Amino acid sequence: MKTNNQQPRRQQGFSLIELLIAMAVVGILAGIAYPSYQNYVLRSNRTEAQNTLLEILAKQQNFFSRRMTYTLDLMNDLNYAADPVITTDGLYSIAASTCDPNNNFSNNIANCVELTATAQGRQVPDGDLVINSAGARTGNW
């Protein structure tokens, strides 16, 4: 028997509907945030390749000023540990080649060198970066 002094019992915790709504909100936020995070990681890793490409290009320009030609031998002529050069985190492999003759340069190493950073591992979705001694760039610079 219920007397007037007794309060109805208060329910503790969350209802199933409240829990499902909270999970849906978290799922939507995660669906938006995760791809943005992945894009941010790709962009930040790209700077490693850009810096290494510019460093190698500066060494190529120095080599050119002394020898009047560029070099394809990054290991022996520019003192890198390996050819192709692997960036510090191993996400890019950088190699030198002669420039594409369609870019108004003859296909001659004395006139132009092209450096290509090929993405590896988890960086592959970002694509490759290319720069030549004339400063022309392709890829996600």
N, CA, C and O atoms as a GROMACS GRO file, in nm:
protein
  564
    1MET      N    1   0.080  -0.117   0.000
    1MET     CA    2   0.000   0.000   0.000
    1MET      C    3   0.085   0.124   0.000
    1MET      O    4   0.186   0.131   0.070
    2LYS      N    5   0.048   0.220  -0.075
    2LYS     CA    6   0.124   0.341  -0.092
    2LYS      C    7   0.068   0.449  -0.002
    2LYS      O    8  -0.052   0.475   0.004
    3THR      N    9   0.161   0.509   0.068
    3THR     CA   10   0.117   0.620   0.152
    3THR      C   11   0.156   0.750   0.084
    3THR      O   12   0.233   0.747  -0.012
    4ASN      N   13   0.107   0.859   0.131
    4ASN     CA   14   0.134   0.989   0.070
    4ASN      C   15   0.277   1.035   0.092
    4ASN      O   16   0.324   1.125   0.022
    5ASN      N   17   0.345   0.977   0.187
    5ASN     CA   18   0.482   1.020   0.218
    5ASN      C   19   0.584   0.962   0.119
    5ASN      O   20   0.693   1.018   0.105
    6GLN      N   21   0.552   0.857   0.054
    6GLN     CA   22   0.648   0.791  -0.033
    6GLN      C   23   0.657   0.862  -0.168
    6GLN      O   24   0.557   0.895  -0.231
    7GLN      N   25   0.783   0.885  -0.210
    7GLN     CA   26   0.810   0.946  -0.340
    7GLN      C   27   0.823   0.834  -0.442
    7GLN      O   28   0.864   0.724  -0.408
    8PRO      N   29   0.789   0.862  -0.567
    8PRO     CA   30   0.813   0.760  -0.668
    8PRO      C   31   0.964   0.739  -0.685
    8PRO      O   32   1.042   0.833  -0.668
    9ARG      N   33   1.004   0.618  -0.718
    9ARG     CA   34   1.146   0.588  -0.734
    9ARG      C   35   1.201   0.659  -0.856
    9ARG      O   36   1.140   0.658  -0.963
   10ARG      N   37   1.318   0.721  -0.838
   10ARG     CA   38   1.383   0.788  -0.951
   10ARG      C   39   1.467   0.685  -1.027
   10ARG      O   40   1.532   0.600  -0.967
   11GLN      N   41   1.463   0.696  -1.155
   11GLN     CA   42   1.538   0.602  -1.239
   11GLN      C   43   1.684   0.647  -1.245
   11GLN      O   44   1.712   0.766  -1.259
   12GLN      N   45   1.777   0.553  -1.233
   12GLN     CA   46   1.920   0.579  -1.239
   12GLN      C   47   1.973   0.542  -1.377
   12GLN      O   48   1.925   0.446  -1.437
   13GLY      N   49   2.073   0.619  -1.430
   13GLY     CA   50   2.138   0.584  -1.557
   13GLY      C   51   2.069   0.645  -1.677
   13GLY      O   52   1.989   0.738  -1.664
   14PHE      N   53   2.102   0.592  -1.794
   14PHE     CA   54   2.051   0.643  -1.921
   14PHE      C   55   1.953   0.544  -1.981
   14PHE      O   56   1.961   0.424  -1.957
   15SER      N   57   1.862   0.597  -2.059
   15SER     CA   58   1.772   0.508  -2.130
   15SER      C   59   1.842   0.461  -2.258
   15SER      O   60   1.943   0.518  -2.298
   16LEU      N   61   1.789   0.360  -2.319
   16LEU     CA   62   1.848   0.307  -2.442
   16LEU      C   63   1.846   0.411  -2.553
   16LEU      O   64   1.942   0.422  -2.628
   17ILE      N   65   1.741   0.486  -2.564
   17ILE     CA   66   1.728   0.590  -2.667
   17ILE      C   67   1.836   0.697  -2.646
   17ILE      O   68   1.900   0.740  -2.743
   18GLU      N   69   1.856   0.741  -2.523
   18GLU     CA   70   1.959   0.842  -2.495
   18GLU      C   71   2.097   0.790  -2.532
   18GLU      O   72   2.178   0.864  -2.588
   19LEU      N   73   2.124   0.665  -2.501
   19LEU     CA   74   2.252   0.605  -2.533
   19LEU      C   75   2.272   0.595  -2.685
   19LEU      O   76   2.381   0.623  -2.734
   20LEU      N   77   2.170   0.556  -2.759
   20LEU     CA   78   2.179   0.546  -2.905
   20LEU      C   79   2.202   0.684  -2.968
   20LEU      O   80   2.280   0.696  -3.064
   21ILE      N   81   2.135   0.786  -2.916
   21ILE     CA   82   2.154   0.921  -2.969
   21ILE      C   83   2.297   0.969  -2.944
   21ILE      O   84   2.359   1.028  -3.032
   22ALA      N   85   2.348   0.943  -2.826
   22ALA     CA   86   2.486   0.983  -2.794
   22ALA      C   87   2.585   0.910  -2.885
   22ALA      O   88   2.681   0.971  -2.933
   23MET      N   89   2.562   0.782  -2.909
   23MET     CA   90   2.651   0.706  -2.997
   23MET      C   91   2.643   0.757  -3.141
   23MET      O   92   2.745   0.761  -3.210
   24ALA      N   93   2.527   0.796  -3.186
   24ALA     CA   94   2.512   0.850  -3.322
   24ALA      C   95   2.588   0.982  -3.336
   24ALA      O   96   2.653   1.005  -3.438
   25VAL      N   97   2.580   1.068  -3.235
   25VAL     CA   98   2.652   1.196  -3.238
   25VAL      C   99   2.803   1.171  -3.242
   25VAL      O  100   2.874   1.234  -3.320
   26VAL      N  101   2.852   1.080  -3.158
   26VAL     CA  102   2.995   1.048  -3.157
   26VAL      C  103   3.037   0.990  -3.292
   26VAL      O  104   3.144   1.023  -3.342
   27GLY      N  105   2.956   0.905  -3.351
   27GLY     CA  106   2.986   0.846  -3.481
   27GLY      C  107   2.994   0.951  -3.591
   27GLY      O  108   3.082   0.944  -3.677
   28ILE      N  109   2.904   1.045  -3.590
   28ILE     CA  110   2.906   1.152  -3.690
   28ILE      C  111   3.030   1.238  -3.674
   28ILE      O  112   3.097   1.271  -3.772
   29LEU      N  113   3.062   1.275  -3.551
   29LEU     CA  114   3.181   1.356  -3.527
   29LEU      C  115   3.308   1.281  -3.568
   29LEU      O  116   3.398   1.341  -3.628
   30ALA      N  117   3.315   1.153  -3.538
   30ALA     CA  118   3.432   1.074  -3.577
   30ALA      C  119   3.442   1.062  -3.729
   30ALA      O  120   3.551   1.065  -3.786
   31GLY      N  121   3.328   1.049  -3.795
   31GLY     CA  122   3.326   1.039  -3.941
   31GLY      C  123   3.375   1.166  -4.009
   31GLY      O  124   3.427   1.161  -4.120
   32ILE      N  125   3.360   1.278  -3.944
   32ILE     CA  126   3.408   1.405  -3.997
   32ILE      C  127   3.554   1.428  -3.957
   32ILE      O  128   3.634   1.472  -4.040
   33ALA      N  129   3.588   1.399  -3.834
   33ALA     CA  130   3.721   1.431  -3.781
   33ALA      C  131   3.831   1.339  -3.835
   33ALA      O  132   3.940   1.387  -3.864
   34TYR      N  133   3.805   1.211  -3.850
   34TYR     CA  134   3.911   1.118  -3.889
   34TYR      C  135   3.969   1.146  -4.027
   34TYR      O  136   4.091   1.148  -4.042
   35PRO      N  137   3.886   1.169  -4.130
   35PRO     CA  138   3.945   1.203  -4.261
   35PRO      C  139   4.025   1.333  -4.257
   35PRO      O  140   4.127   1.345  -4.325
   36SER      N  141   3.980   1.430  -4.180
   36SER     CA  142   4.057   1.554  -4.166
   36SER      C  143   4.191   1.527  -4.100
   36SER      O  144   4.293   1.585  -4.140
   37TYR      N  145   4.192   1.442  -4.002
   37TYR     CA  146   4.316   1.405  -3.934
   37TYR      C  147   4.412   1.335  -4.031
   37TYR      O  148   4.531   1.365  -4.033
   38GLN      N  149   4.359   1.242  -4.110
   38GLN     CA  150   4.443   1.171  -4.206
   38GLN      C  151   4.505   1.269  -4.307
   38GLN      O  152   4.623   1.257  -4.341
   39ASN      N  153   4.426   1.365  -4.353
   39ASN     CA  154   4.476   1.465  -4.447
   39ASN      C  155   4.585   1.549  -4.383
   39ASN      O  156   4.684   1.582  -4.448
   40TYR      N  157   4.567   1.585  -4.258
   40TYR     CA  158   4.667   1.662  -4.184
   40TYR      C  159   4.798   1.585  -4.172
   40TYR      O  160   4.906   1.642  -4.190
   41VAL      N  161   4.790   1.456  -4.144
   41VAL     CA  162   4.910   1.373  -4.130
   41VAL      C  163   4.984   1.365  -4.264
   41VAL      O  164   5.107   1.375  -4.267
   42LEU      N  165   4.912   1.347  -4.373
   42LEU     CA  166   4.975   1.342  -4.505
   42LEU      C  167   5.047   1.472  -4.535
   42LEU      O  168   5.161   1.472  -4.582
   43ARG      N  169   4.980   1.585  -4.508
   43ARG     CA  170   5.041   1.717  -4.534
   43ARG      C  171   5.165   1.738  -4.449
   43ARG      O  172   5.267   1.788  -4.498
   44SER      N  173   5.159   1.701  -4.323
   44SER     CA  174   5.275   1.724  -4.236
   44SER      C  175   5.391   1.633  -4.275
   44SER      O  176   5.507   1.675  -4.264
   45ASN      N  177   5.365   1.512  -4.320
   45ASN     CA  178   5.472   1.423  -4.366
   45ASN      C  179   5.533   1.472  -4.497
   45ASN      O  180   5.650   1.448  -4.525
   46ARG      N  181   5.453   1.541  -4.578
   46ARG     CA  182   5.499   1.593  -4.706
   46ARG      C  183   5.614   1.694  -4.688
   46ARG      O  184   5.701   1.703  -4.774
   47THR      N  185   5.614   1.768  -4.578
   47THR     CA  186   5.719   1.868  -4.557
   47THR      C  187   5.857   1.803  -4.549
   47THR      O  188   5.956   1.865  -4.586
   48GLU      N  189   5.863   1.681  -4.500
   48GLU     CA  190   5.992   1.610  -4.496
   48GLU      C  191   6.047   1.592  -4.637
   48GLU      O  192   6.165   1.615  -4.661
   49ALA      N  193   5.962   1.552  -4.731
   49ALA     CA  194   6.006   1.534  -4.869
   49ALA      C  195   6.041   1.667  -4.932
   49ALA      O  196   6.141   1.678  -5.004
   50GLN      N  197   5.961   1.770  -4.907
   50GLN     CA  198   5.989   1.902  -4.964
   50GLN      C  199   6.124   1.954  -4.916
   50GLN      O  200   6.203   2.003  -4.997
   51ASN      N  201   6.150   1.943  -4.788
   51ASN     CA  202   6.278   1.991  -4.734
   51ASN      C  203   6.396   1.913  -4.792
   51ASN      O  204   6.499   1.972  -4.826
   52THR      N  205   6.381   1.783  -4.804
   52THR     CA  206   6.490   1.701  -4.859
   52THR      C  207   6.512   1.731  -5.007
   52THR      O  208   6.626   1.737  -5.053
   53LEU      N  209   6.403   1.750  -5.081
   53LEU     CA  210   6.416   1.785  -5.223
   53LEU      C  211   6.491   1.918  -5.239
   53LEU      O  212   6.580   1.928  -5.323
   54LEU      N  213   6.455   2.016  -5.160
   54LEU     CA  214   6.520   2.147  -5.170
   54LEU      C  215   6.667   2.140  -5.127
   54LEU      O  216   6.751   2.210  -5.182
   55GLU      N  217   6.696   2.056  -5.029
   55GLU     CA  218   6.835   2.036  -4.986
   55GLU      C  219   6.918   1.974  -5.098
   55GLU      O  220   7.029   2.019  -5.127
   56ILE      N  221   6.864   1.870  -5.162
   56ILE     CA  222   6.935   1.804  -5.272
   56ILE      C  223   6.950   1.899  -5.390
   56ILE      O  224   7.055   1.902  -5.455
   57LEU      N  225   6.847   1.977  -5.418
   57LEU     CA  226   6.853   2.072  -5.528
   57LEU      C  227   6.961   2.178  -5.503
   57LEU      O  228   7.030   2.219  -5.596
   58ALA      N  229   6.974   2.223  -5.378
   58ALA     CA  230   7.080   2.320  -5.345
   58ALA      C  231   7.218   2.257  -5.368
   58ALA      O  232   7.308   2.324  -5.419
   59LYS      N  233   7.234   2.130  -5.330
   59LYS     CA  234   7.361   2.061  -5.356
   59LYS      C  235   7.386   2.044  -5.505
   59LYS      O  236   7.499   2.053  -5.552
   60GLN      N  237   7.278   2.018  -5.581
   60GLN     CA  238   7.289   2.007  -5.727
   60GLN      C  239   7.335   2.141  -5.786
   60GLN      O  240   7.420   2.144  -5.875
   61GLN      N  241   7.278   2.251  -5.738
   61GLN     CA  242   7.316   2.384  -5.788
   61GLN      C  243   7.463   2.412  -5.756
   61GLN      O  244   7.534   2.469  -5.839
   62ASN      N  245   7.508   2.374  -5.638
   62ASN     CA  246   7.647   2.391  -5.599
   62ASN      C  247   7.739   2.307  -5.690
   62ASN      O  248   7.843   2.354  -5.736
   63PHE      N  249   7.697   2.183  -5.713
   63PHE     CA  250   7.773   2.095  -5.803
   63PHE      C  251   7.781   2.155  -5.942
   63PHE      O  252   7.887   2.152  -6.005
   64PHE      N  253   7.669   2.210  -5.990
   64PHE     CA  254   7.664   2.271  -6.123
   64PHE      C  255   7.758   2.392  -6.132
   64PHE      O  256   7.825   2.411  -6.233
   65SER      N  257   7.764   2.472  -6.026
   65SER     CA  258   7.850   2.591  -6.029
   65SER      C  259   7.998   2.554  -6.037
   65SER      O  260   8.079   2.633  -6.088
   66ARG      N  261   8.035   2.436  -5.988
   66ARG     CA  262   8.174   2.393  -5.995
   66ARG      C  263   8.207   2.315  -6.122
   66ARG      O  264   8.320   2.323  -6.172
   67ARG      N  265   8.110   2.239  -6.175
   67ARG     CA  266   8.138   2.147  -6.286
   67ARG      C  267   8.065   2.181  -6.416
   67ARG      O  268   8.091   2.118  -6.519
   68MET      N  269   7.974   2.277  -6.413
   68MET     CA  270   7.893   2.315  -6.530
   68MET      C  271   7.806   2.201  -6.583
   68MET      O  272   7.777   2.194  -6.702
   69THR      N  273   7.768   2.114  -6.494
   69THR     CA  274   7.675   2.006  -6.524
   69THR      C  275   7.610   1.962  -6.394
   69THR      O  276   7.665   1.984  -6.286
   70TYR      N  277   7.494   1.901  -6.404
   70TYR     CA  278   7.429   1.841  -6.287
   70TYR      C  279   7.471   1.696  -6.279
   70TYR      O  280   7.538   1.646  -6.370
   71THR      N  281   7.434   1.627  -6.174
   71THR     CA  282   7.472   1.487  -6.159
   71THR      C  283   7.350   1.401  -6.128
   71THR      O  284   7.253   1.445  -6.067
   72LEU      N  285   7.359   1.276  -6.173
   72LEU     CA  286   7.256   1.177  -6.139
   72LEU      C  287   7.302   1.088  -6.024
   72LEU      O  288   7.222   1.012  -5.968
   73ASP      N  289   7.430   1.095  -5.990
   73ASP     CA  290   7.488   1.010  -5.887
   73ASP      C  291   7.485   1.082  -5.752
   73ASP      O  292   7.582   1.147  -5.713
   74LEU      N  293   7.374   1.071  -5.682
   74LEU     CA  294   7.356   1.143  -5.556
   74LEU      C  295   7.448   1.089  -5.447
   74LEU      O  296   7.489   1.163  -5.358
   75MET      N  297   7.479   0.961  -5.455
   75MET     CA  298   7.560   0.899  -5.349
   75MET      C  299   7.706   0.943  -5.358
   75MET      O  300   7.763   0.988  -5.259
   76ASN      N  301   7.767   0.932  -5.474
   76ASN     CA  302   7.910   0.961  -5.487
   76ASN      C  303   7.938   1.110  -5.505
   76ASN      O  304   8.031   1.163  -5.445
   77ASP      N  305   7.859   1.177  -5.588
   77ASP     CA  306   7.887   1.317  -5.618
   77ASP      C  307   7.834   1.414  -5.512
   77ASP      O  308   7.893   1.520  -5.491
   78LEU      N  309   7.723   1.380  -5.446
   78LEU     CA  310   7.664   1.471  -5.348
   78LEU      C  311   7.674   1.419  -5.205
   78LEU      O  312   7.619   1.480  -5.112
   79ASN      N  313   7.743   1.308  -5.187
   79ASN     CA  314   7.772   1.251  -5.054
   79ASN      C  315   7.649   1.208  -4.974
   79ASN      O  316   7.644   1.230  -4.853
   80TYR      N  317   7.552   1.146  -5.040
   80TYR     CA  318   7.439   1.088  -4.968
   80TYR      C  319   7.470   0.941  -4.940
   80TYR      O  320   7.549   0.879  -5.011
   81ALA      N  321   7.408   0.886  -4.838
   81ALA     CA  322   7.436   0.749  -4.795
   81ALA      C  323   7.388   0.645  -4.896
   81ALA      O  324   7.444   0.536  -4.904
   82ALA      N  325   7.285   0.678  -4.973
   82ALA     CA  326   7.231   0.582  -5.069
   82ALA      C  327   7.175   0.658  -5.189
   82ALA      O  328   7.149   0.778  -5.182
   83ASP      N  329   7.158   0.586  -5.297
   83ASP     CA  330   7.095   0.642  -5.416
   83ASP      C  331   6.996   0.538  -5.465
   83ASP      O  332   7.039   0.433  -5.511
   84PRO      N  333   6.867   0.560  -5.458
   84PRO     CA  334   6.799   0.686  -5.426
   84PRO      C  335   6.807   0.719  -5.276
   84PRO      O  336   6.827   0.632  -5.190
   85VAL      N  337   6.791   0.848  -5.248
   85VAL     CA  338   6.795   0.898  -5.111
   85VAL      C  339   6.662   0.866  -5.044
   85VAL      O  340   6.556   0.893  -5.100
   86ILE      N  341   6.668   0.808  -4.926
   86ILE     CA  342   6.547   0.779  -4.848
   86ILE      C  343   6.536   0.885  -4.738
   86ILE      O  344   6.632   0.911  -4.667
   87THR      N  345   6.419   0.947  -4.726
   87THR     CA  346   6.401   1.050  -4.625
   87THR      C  347   6.410   0.990  -4.484
   87THR      O  348   6.404   0.868  -4.468
   88THR      N  349   6.425   1.076  -4.386
   88THR     CA  350   6.449   1.033  -4.248
   88THR      C  351   6.346   0.932  -4.198
   88THR      O  352   6.383   0.830  -4.138
   89ASP      N  353   6.218   0.957  -4.220
   89ASP     CA  354   6.113   0.866  -4.174
   89ASP      C  355   6.084   0.753  -4.273
   89ASP      O  356   5.998   0.670  -4.247
   90GLY      N  357   6.155   0.750  -4.385
   90GLY     CA  358   6.137   0.643  -4.484
   90GLY      C  359   6.008   0.654  -4.563
   90GLY      O  360   5.963   0.554  -4.620
   91LEU      N  361   5.948   0.771  -4.568
   91LEU     CA  362   5.820   0.787  -4.638
   91LEU      C  363   5.836   0.828  -4.784
   91LEU      O  364   5.739   0.823  -4.860
   92TYR      N  365   5.956   0.869  -4.823
   92TYR     CA  366   5.982   0.909  -4.962
   92TYR      C  367   6.118   0.856  -5.006
   92TYR      O  368   6.212   0.848  -4.927
   93SER      N  369   6.125   0.822  -5.133
   93SER     CA  370   6.249   0.782  -5.198
   93SER      C  371   6.276   0.887  -5.306
   93SER      O  372   6.190   0.911  -5.391
   94ILE      N  373   6.394   0.950  -5.302
   94ILE     CA  374   6.423   1.061  -5.394
   94ILE      C  375   6.533   1.020  -5.489
   94ILE      O  376   6.640   0.975  -5.449
   95ALA      N  377   6.505   1.037  -5.619
   95ALA     CA  378   6.601   1.003  -5.723
   95ALA      C  379   6.614   1.119  -5.821
   95ALA      O  380   6.523   1.200  -5.835
   96ALA      N  381   6.728   1.127  -5.886
   96ALA     CA  382   6.755   1.231  -5.986
   96ALA      C  383   6.746   1.170  -6.126
   96ALA      O  384   6.780   1.054  -6.148
   97SER      N  385   6.698   1.252  -6.219
   97SER     CA  386   6.692   1.210  -6.359
   97SER      C  387   6.709   1.334  -6.446
   97SER      O  388   6.705   1.447  -6.398
   98THR      N  389   6.727   1.310  -6.576
   98THR     CA  390   6.733   1.424  -6.667
   98THR      C  391   6.592   1.479  -6.684
   98THR      O  392   6.494   1.406  -6.668
   99CYS      N  393   6.583   1.605  -6.717
   99CYS     CA  394   6.452   1.669  -6.731
   99CYS      C  395   6.378   1.616  -6.853
   99CYS      O  396   6.439   1.567  -6.949
  100ASP      N  397   6.249   1.628  -6.848
  100ASP     CA  398   6.162   1.590  -6.957
  100ASP      C  399   6.185   1.687  -7.074
  100ASP      O  400   6.175   1.808  -7.054
  101PRO      N  401   6.216   1.638  -7.194
  101PRO     CA  402   6.240   1.728  -7.307
  101PRO      C  403   6.117   1.810  -7.346
  101PRO      O  404   6.130   1.910  -7.416
  102ASN      N  405   5.999   1.770  -7.301
  102ASN     CA  406   5.878   1.848  -7.332
  102ASN      C  407   5.867   1.973  -7.247
  102ASN      O  408   5.779   2.056  -7.270
  103ASN      N  409   5.955   1.988  -7.147
  103ASN     CA  410   5.952   2.106  -7.061
  103ASN      C  411   6.050   2.214  -7.108
  103ASN      O  412   6.103   2.290  -7.027
  104ASN      N  413   6.075   2.220  -7.239
  104ASN     CA  414   6.163   2.319  -7.301
  104ASN      C  415   6.309   2.303  -7.260
  104ASN      O  416   6.385   2.400  -7.267
  105PHE      N  417   6.351   2.186  -7.220
  105PHE     CA  418   6.490   2.157  -7.191
  105PHE      C  419   6.530   2.038  -7.277
  105PHE      O  420   6.449   1.949  -7.303
  106SER      N  421   6.654   2.038  -7.321
  106SER     CA  422   6.699   1.919  -7.392
  106SER      C  423   6.715   1.808  -7.288
  106SER      O  424   6.735   1.835  -7.169
  107ASN      N  425   6.707   1.687  -7.332
  107ASN     CA  426   6.719   1.572  -7.242
  107ASN      C  427   6.867   1.548  -7.211
  107ASN      O  428   6.922   1.443  -7.244
  108ASN      N  429   6.930   1.648  -7.148
  108ASN     CA  430   7.073   1.647  -7.123
  108ASN      C  431   7.097   1.689  -6.979
  108ASN      O  432   7.047   1.793  -6.936
  109ILE      N  433   7.172   1.610  -6.905
  109ILE     CA  434   7.197   1.638  -6.764
  109ILE      C  435   7.275   1.768  -6.744
  109ILE      O  436   7.267   1.828  -6.637
  110ALA      N  437   7.348   1.813  -6.845
  110ALA     CA  438   7.422   1.938  -6.832
  110ALA      C  439   7.329   2.058  -6.826
  110ALA      O  440   7.366   2.162  -6.773
  111ASN      N  441   7.209   2.045  -6.878
  111ASN     CA  442   7.115   2.157  -6.883
  111ASN      C  443   7.012   2.157  -6.771
  111ASN      O  444   6.968   2.263  -6.726
  112CYS      N  445   6.974   2.041  -6.727
  112CYS     CA  446   6.863   2.036  -6.630
  112CYS      C  447   6.862   1.902  -6.557
  112CYS      O  448   6.889   1.797  -6.616
  113VAL      N  449   6.830   1.907  -6.428
  113VAL     CA  450   6.813   1.786  -6.350
  113VAL      C  451   6.674   1.791  -6.287
  113VAL      O  452   6.624   1.898  -6.251
  114GLU      N  453   6.612   1.675  -6.275
  114GLU     CA  454   6.479   1.666  -6.216
  114GLU      C  455   6.486   1.571  -6.097
  114GLU      O  456   6.538   1.459  -6.109
  115LEU      N  457   6.435   1.615  -5.983
  115LEU     CA  458   6.433   1.532  -5.862
  115LEU      C  459   6.290   1.487  -5.837
  115LEU      O  460   6.197   1.568  -5.838
  116THR      N  461   6.273   1.358  -5.814
  116THR     CA  462   6.141   1.301  -5.790
  116THR      C  463   6.138   1.232  -5.654
  116THR      O  464   6.218   1.143  -5.627
  117ALA      N  465   6.046   1.276  -5.569
  117ALA     CA  466   6.024   1.213  -5.439
  117ALA      C  467   5.904   1.120  -5.454
  117ALA      O  468   5.791   1.166  -5.468
  118THR      N  469   5.930   0.991  -5.451
  118THR     CA  470   5.824   0.891  -5.466
  118THR      C  471   5.774   0.851  -5.328
  118THR      O  472   5.851   0.803  -5.244
  119ALA      N  473   5.644   0.870  -5.306
  119ALA     CA  474   5.584   0.837  -5.177
  119ALA      C  475   5.587   0.686  -5.154
  119ALA      O  476   5.568   0.608  -5.247
  120GLN      N  477   5.611   0.647  -5.028
  120GLN     CA  478   5.617   0.506  -4.992
  120GLN      C  479   5.534   0.480  -4.867
  120GLN      O  480   5.507   0.572  -4.789
  121GLY      N  481   5.494   0.357  -4.849
  121GLY     CA  482   5.423   0.317  -4.727
  121GLY      C  483   5.292   0.392  -4.709
  121GLY      O  484   5.214   0.406  -4.803
  122ARG      N  485   5.269   0.440  -4.588
  122ARG     CA  486   5.142   0.507  -4.557
  122ARG      C  487   5.128   0.642  -4.626
  122ARG      O  488   5.021   0.703  -4.622
  123GLN      N  489   5.235   0.692  -4.690
  123GLN     CA  490   5.232   0.821  -4.757
  123GLN      C  491   5.189   0.810  -4.903
  123GLN      O  492   5.169   0.913  -4.967
  124VAL      N  493   5.174   0.691  -4.957
  124VAL     CA  494   5.139   0.669  -5.097
  124VAL      C  495   5.016   0.748  -5.142
  124VAL      O  496   5.017   0.800  -5.254
  125PRO      N  497   4.909   0.761  -5.063
  125PRO     CA  498   4.794   0.838  -5.110
  125PRO      C  499   4.826   0.985  -5.141
  125PRO      O  500   4.751   1.050  -5.214
  126ASP      N  501   4.936   1.036  -5.088
  126ASP     CA  502   4.972   1.175  -5.111
  126ASP      C  503   5.030   1.197  -5.250
  126ASP      O  504   5.024   1.309  -5.302
  127GLY      N  505   5.086   1.095  -5.310
  127GLY     CA  506   5.143   1.109  -5.444
  127GLY      C  507   5.288   1.154  -5.442
  127GLY      O  508   5.348   1.172  -5.336
  128ASP      N  509   5.344   1.170  -5.561
  128ASP     CA  510   5.484   1.205  -5.576
  128ASP      C  511   5.502   1.356  -5.589
  128ASP      O  512   5.411   1.428  -5.628
  129LEU      N  513   5.623   1.401  -5.553
  129LEU     CA  514   5.661   1.541  -5.568
  129LEU      C  515   5.778   1.548  -5.664
  129LEU      O  516   5.870   1.466  -5.657
  130VAL      N  517   5.775   1.646  -5.755
  130VAL     CA  518   5.881   1.660  -5.853
  130VAL      C  519   5.922   1.807  -5.859
  130VAL      O  520   5.838   1.896  -5.857
  131ILE      N  521   6.054   1.830  -5.865
  131ILE     CA  522   6.108   1.965  -5.885
  131ILE      C  523   6.227   1.952  -5.978
  131ILE      O  524   6.302   1.855  -5.972
  132ASN      N  525   6.245   2.052  -6.066
  132ASN     CA  526   6.364   2.049  -6.152
  132ASN      C  527   6.451   2.170  -6.123
  132ASN      O  528   6.414   2.258  -6.046
  133SER      N  529   6.569   2.172  -6.185
  133SER     CA  530   6.666   2.277  -6.156
  133SER      C  531   6.620   2.414  -6.202
  133SER      O  532   6.677   2.515  -6.161
  134ALA      N  533   6.517   2.421  -6.286
  134ALA     CA  534   6.461   2.549  -6.326
  134ALA      C  535   6.355   2.598  -6.225
  134ALA      O  536   6.303   2.709  -6.237
  135GLY      N  537   6.323   2.515  -6.128
  135GLY     CA  538   6.226   2.552  -6.025
  135GLY      C  539   6.084   2.507  -6.053
  135GLY      O  540   5.994   2.534  -5.973
  136ALA      N  541   6.061   2.440  -6.165
  136ALA     CA  542   5.926   2.391  -6.197
  136ALA      C  543   5.890   2.277  -6.102
  136ALA      O  544   5.969   2.186  -6.080
  137ARG      N  545   5.770   2.285  -6.045
  137ARG     CA  546   5.725   2.185  -5.948
  137ARG      C  547   5.596   2.119  -5.994
  137ARG      O  548   5.509   2.184  -6.052
  138THR      N  549   5.585   1.990  -5.966
  138THR     CA  550   5.458   1.920  -5.988
  138THR      C  551   5.430   1.836  -5.865
  138THR      O  552   5.522   1.801  -5.790
  139GLY      N  553   5.306   1.804  -5.843
  139GLY     CA  554   5.265   1.730  -5.724
  139GLY      C  555   5.202   1.823  -5.623
  139GLY      O  556   5.170   1.938  -5.654
  140ASN      N  557   5.184   1.775  -5.502
  140ASN     CA  558   5.118   1.850  -5.394
  140ASN      C  559   5.215   1.939  -5.317
  140ASN      O  560   5.239   1.915  -5.198
  141TRP      N  561   5.268   2.038  -5.380
  141TRP     CA  562   5.359   2.129  -5.310
  141TRP      C  563   5.276   2.222  -5.227
  141TRP      O  564   5.330   2.308  -5.159
   0.00000   0.00000   0.00000
